[in-house]
Amino acid sequence: MIYLDHSATTPLDERVLEAMLPWLRDNFGNASSIYQSGRAARLAIEDARAEVAQLIGAHPAEVIFTSGGTESNNAVIHSCAMESGLVDHIAYSAIEHHAVIHPAQAMQRLGIDVSEIRVGTDGRVVLEDLATYNRARQLVCVMHINNETGTVQPLADIRASIPDALLHTDAVQSFGKVPVHLSNLGVDFATISGHKINGPKGVGALFIRKGIDFKAHQQGGGQERNRRAGTEPVALIVGLQHAARYAVQEMVQNVRSMQQLIDRLEAGLRAHVPLIHVNTPVEGRAPHILNVSFEDAADLDGEAILQMLDMRGVAVSNGSACVSGSLQASHVLLALGRDKAEAKAAIRCSVGKGTTEQEIDQAIAIITDVIRRLRVTTHN
Ligand SMILES: Cc1ncc(COP(=O)(O)O)c(C=O)c1O
């Protein structure tokens, strides 16, 4: 299989697995227990917290561990609007992941005011619109890198235009791809996920700026200094620590190779597939994502493209949710101004550190052939 879906998930790094194994096999203590095995687990968690904090430019007290990106995003929105009562209005960019949009909409049903922030055709938020949300008791959610198009948001400009609001960024796709130094970026909350950086699934981190009175959205024991209840999964947290370490230590060479592969893929598809439209912006793009749609998309079946590519051994996705067996148009591409057909028939290719030039060349040939065949079929 030619795996070009690293934005969906990445393979576990062998070194990360090795680091996790002792905590799965032998060291099973509960980090809240006072005897030796519990203390060992506690030490491992605090060591992980210190290292992850250092890697994202934060203080250890500003980091809590969660079950992943979805929970971190939910935690911020629920806690700010409900448990901590910090905000009475939530604004999110139109291209956020559903793990932001859906909890915000849930808060709306409970009476919190919610707004959607417009994006331009390049996918970046319109800064003038954003400035209207600059006030206290306001939470603004703008993701760092979009998971479908690879658009990078100018977080420093965003922060500068809303100095009085609380700012959350979903950094799930950006950590390990661009420098993420949260103190410099000036955000109040940031979300990270383990399985997007060659770590394990089911673990993530949430950055909560010091001084914010953040109350747990999930109640129970007093773990994570009362900010997230539940027995800590030590092996997963150690896995996240190691994945984060390699993501940062090896970022320069990983990004260089991903960028070359994405450039090669884009050039190949532009050269061989007629009527192609690149949805990834020219400037301010992530190194690992390329999203393309087709100008004659109305004649192409989005589902058929993915199925035929799968049959030919190429794993890509299109960012569109598959609801009850049928493809829904991607809300991200619709927000960028694409029409419904284009937003359904797009392909998102995302490379990882293991992807090779040979795989890219094979993928170009297969995608070219599949689109040609589908066009022949629909025009006959
Ligand atoms: C931008 C973004 N946010 C959040 C998530 C959800 O993360 P997780 O799978 O760790 O819950 C994803 C994963 O698809 C993502 O790409």
The ligand as a Tripos MOL2 file, in Angstrom:
@<TRIPOS>MOLECULE
LIG
   16    16     1     0     0
SMALL
NO_CHARGES

@<TRIPOS>ATOM
      1 C1         -6.8170   19.2800   13.2350 C.3       1 LIG1
      2 C2         -7.2750   18.1120   14.0400 C.ar      1 LIG1
      3 N1         -7.8160   18.3210   15.2400 N.ar      1 LIG1
      4 C3         -8.2290   17.3130   16.0030 C.ar      1 LIG1
      5 C4         -8.1420   16.0160   15.5790 C.ar      1 LIG1
      6 C5         -8.6080   14.9070   16.4800 C.3       1 LIG1
      7 O1         -7.5010   14.3400   17.1330 O.3       1 LIG1
      8 P1         -7.6060   12.8920   17.7970 P.3       1 LIG1
      9 O2         -7.7140   11.9120   16.6940 O.co2     1 LIG1
     10 O3         -6.3380   12.7600   18.5970 O.co2     1 LIG1
     11 O4         -8.8000   12.8970   18.6870 O.co2     1 LIG1
     12 C6         -7.6050   15.7410   14.3240 C.ar      1 LIG1
     13 C7         -7.5410   14.3700   13.8030 C.2       1 LIG1
     14 O5         -8.0400   14.0610   12.7460 O.2       1 LIG1
     15 C8         -7.1440   16.8260   13.5340 C.ar      1 LIG1
     16 O6         -6.6080   16.6290   12.3180 O.3       1 LIG1
@<TRIPOS>BOND
     1     1     2 1
     2     2     3 ar
     3     2    15 ar
     4     3     4 ar
     5     4     5 ar
     6     5     6 1
     7     5    12 ar
     8     6     7 1
     9     7     8 1
    10     8     9 2
    11     8    10 1
    12     8    11 1
    13    12    13 1
    14    12    15 ar
    15    13    14 2
    16    15    16 1
@<TRIPOS>SUBSTRUCTURE
     1 LIG1         1 GROUP 0 **** ****
